[in-house]
C-alpha cells in the first residue's frame, strides 16, 4: 500500500538532495511503494520482512545459513510477499513489536548486526534519522557505533501501539520511554502530536521539535489545469457539472470512510446540493476489500452506488487529476491523526476541505485557512459542513485559494527540508551526541 510515512521520507530526501546535502535512504522490511521516484533505489533492503517474521517464530531460523537468509531477503521475493498481502494489524503483532523495540536484545539482533556492518562501510554520517518511533530499538547501537547523533521522526505511532494486546501494549510503551534516552532529538509533524508524545514518553519540552510535513509540489502548479487524458475511466467525471465530494486515503474504517459515505447519503436524501457524486480514491489491498465491499452494499441499498466511483491505488499523475475533479474533500479520521498529508494534497490541488475537530486537523486548518471543522465522529455535522460549502461557492473558492497559497508557501517538501536542516544544525552546535 501507499504509506504516508514513506511518502514523507522520500520527499524529504529528494528535497535535501536538491539543497546539495548528501543523503542516504535505507529501506527496511519491504520495497517502498511510492508515487514518486524512489530515492532509495540504489540501497539494499535491511530487516527483510520475511526474515524478521521467521526470526520471531523460529529459534532455528535466527541461526539459519547465510544463503537462506539472503534468499529470504531478495527483492523479488519481498515484492511477491508485499503484493499478496498487507496484514499489519497491531492486535496480531504484539510479541514482534516488543522484540523489535529490544534491538540488540531482540530476536532480530542478526538483522541489526547486518545493518550496522553495512553502515560502517559508508561515509560516517553527521546525523542518523529513524523514520518512526517503532525503530527506536536500533538507536542505541547506531548512536554508539557510528558516533553520530540520532533523530527519531514521529508519525502517528500511538494508534498502532494502543492497538497491541496486553501485556505487550504496556511493555512496549514502557520500553519506548526507556529507549528514548538513546535519541538526541525527536521530530513531530504537528504540535498536537508533539504534546501527546511528550506526555506518553515523559520527555522534556526541548526533546521534541515540530517540523510540519511537506509535499512535492510538482504537478500541483496549476490547480485549474484540465483533467489528464490518461485518467482512468472510473475516475473521470466526464462532461458532468454535478458537484463532487471526494476522499483520498487508505480505504479503511480508521480514516472514517464509512462516516463520509453516511454523510453523502444524508446529503443526497436532503436534495439541496443537486446531483452530488462521491469519488473515493486511495490505497485498497486485501485487508481493506471486505470493508469497501460493505460500503458498496450500503450505497446500493440507498440507491446511490451508481453515483459513487471507487478508484484504488492511483499513480501520482492520476491522483492529481482525481483531486482536481473534486468540489469538496474530506477524510474524517476517527482517531487523533498526527498530520494528514492528504489534506496538503487536496489543498494544493485547489480543493477546500472539511475535517473533524480532532488531532492535528485543527492545527492544519488554522495554518492553511483552507477549510472547515466539524464535530468528530458525527456524519450529520460532517454533512452540514460539506453542504455549507457546496451551497456557498464563493466561500468555497476563497477557502480553496487561501489553502492552496499557504500550502505552496509553507508546506512544500523544500520548506520541510529547510526546517529539518535547522534541527541538524542545532544538534551539531549543542554537541549532544555520545562520544566513544
Secondary structure, 3 states (H helix, E strand, C coil): CCCHHHHHHHHHHHHHHHCCCCCCCCCECCCCCCCCCCCCCCCCCECCHHHHHHHHHCCCHHHCCHHHHHHHCCHHHHHHHHHHCCCCCHHHCHHHHHHHHCHHHCCCHHHHHHHHHHHHCCCCCCEEEECCHHHHHHHHHHHHHCCCEEEEECCCHHHHHHCCCCCHHHHHHHHHHHHHHHCCEEEECCHHHHHHHHHHHCCCHHHEEECCCCECCCCCCCCCCCCCCCCCCCCCCCCCCCCEEEEECCCCHHHCHHHHHHHHHHHHHHCCCCCCEEEEEECCCHHHHHHHHHHHHHHHHCCCHHHEEEEECCCHHHHHHHHHCCCEECCCCCCCCCCCHHHHHHHHCCCEEEEECCCCHHHHHHHHCCEEEECCCCHHHHHHHHHHHHCCHHHHHHHHHHHHHHHHHHCEHHHHHHHHHHHHHHHHHHCCCCCC
